[in-house]
Amino acid sequence: MSQHQILSVEPKPFVKWAGGKRQLISAIDRHIPSEFGTYFEPFLGGGAVLFHLLSKNPAVKCKVSDLNSDLVLAYVTIRDKVDELISALENHAKNYHKNPDSYYYGIRESEPTGQIAKVSRLLFLNRTCFNGLYRVNSKGKFNVPLGRYSNPNIVNEENLVAVSHVLQSKRIQISCRDFTAVLSDAKKGDFVYFDPPYQPVSDTANFTSYTNRDFTYSDLEKLVKVSEKLSDKGCKVLHSNSNSKEVKDLFSKGWKVIEVAANRAINSDSAKRTGQKELLIKNY
Ligand SMILES: C[S@@+](CC[C@H](N)C(=O)[O-])C[C@H]1O[C@@H](n2cnc3c(N)ncnc32)[C@H](O)[C@@H]1O
């Protein structure tokens, strides 16, 4: 048991993640099936939907994954080594407050290899970078500038401890893998929620790179094929995606397409932050 186990707050996403679903949770919640076997979330990101489900039912069986290995390492480290991680974050916070600018860029340029150093760097940068997002360039290097925060909450100990506690359940499996792997383990009656990187709504829409490999139109076609196979197996499948013609066309046969209002916090163009719609697509 963690020495930091001081109180129990409801666990929430420990990173701000582009495309995070916290603002859409109540819309998504209305479409979560009342009964299912195992919950699969193959594009886990910050895990807003996972943490929401766990808050409703801590005993739910989950298999969650993401292709971003740094992110998956963060989940595993919070689960297994939260005390060491908190100490490392406390150290980052102390140094940051002495000289935010030079400390931020020094850490951004560093390439640590140890588990705690790598994960504490990811969480530190996520708390202090502009807009709190994760974005890498084609070489896989984190490239977001310093944000303007007077007192960022770099450690957030209570939430890390709560997340660590909930992830220690033997019913939750976390892995780093491509979304297609879900086909080999989801069975009849299981529930799969797909929240892939969104198709751009226009050619000029800004695009977020979560890994050094972009999610292309052909990945989306593959995702539709995987979803159809899951449907044939008897899985309940729910998707989030952008309100784009490509998405609507690909999901035209046998899928229910629902428009929901989105209020994206991460969008470099503030005029685009309001009045947008997103899609929920399901087979049940
Ligand atoms: C829109 S985000 C998910 C956001 C998440 N629902 C949340 O609330 O934070 C998409 C995620 O898909 C991951 N990803 C990108 N390509 C992938 C692939 N081929 N297989 C699995 N995950 C992938 C990215 O690393 C990113 O975390």
The ligand as a Gaussian input file, in Angstrom:
#p B3LYP/6-31G(d) Opt

LIG

0 1
 C       -8.320000      10.916000     -29.546000
 S       -7.035000      10.197000     -28.606000
 C       -7.927000       9.330000     -27.368000
 C       -8.411000      10.285000     -26.308000
 C       -9.054000       9.596000     -25.106000
 N      -10.361000       9.085000     -25.409000
 C       -9.162000      10.587000     -23.938000
 O      -10.246000      10.823000     -23.384000
 O       -8.120000      11.149000     -23.561000
 C       -6.422000       8.953000     -29.676000
 C       -5.340000       8.023000     -29.102000
 O       -5.060000       6.997000     -30.079000
 C       -3.680000       6.634000     -29.987000
 N       -3.319000       5.973000     -31.264000
 C       -2.964000       6.535000     -32.449000
 N       -2.814000       5.588000     -33.408000
 C       -3.100000       4.395000     -32.805000
 C       -3.149000       3.038000     -33.260000
 N       -2.860000       2.718000     -34.539000
 N       -3.508000       2.066000     -32.380000
 C       -3.778000       2.379000     -31.079000
 N       -3.737000       3.640000     -30.589000
 C       -3.407000       4.639000     -31.439000
 C       -2.982000       7.938000     -29.708000
 O       -1.737000       7.707000     -29.075000
 C       -4.013000       8.682000     -28.812000
 O       -3.702000       8.497000     -27.449000

